[in-house]
């Protein structure tokens, strides 16, 4: 069993910054891609940023230049630094990881953390 636990959400004013963290634990052999998705009310869940095991990153067009993603392979953590936040960034942010365990490989999701950008 694998668990993903997110932290760092909250309320921030437009133009502000937040840092989200996600820690994976459990019977992990290897984590391939780790990243973040978000979902606003009435909208589909969408990709925010991904970090591959090889170091490559992928960002949604709407966050390029404002968000950065980093990863600690030894600690099985991924962080999302969000700068210049806009009201349209308001959403529940979910951590996602492509995890190999001794019994197989699958995607895991965190419980989500709320980010609200408002004055």
Secondary structure, 3 states (H helix, E strand, C coil): CEEEEEECCEEECCCCCEEEEEEEEECCCEEEEEEEEEECCCCCCEEEEEECCCCCEEECHHHCCCEEEEEECCCCEEEEEECCCCHHHCEEEEEEEEEEECCEEEEEECCCEEEEECC
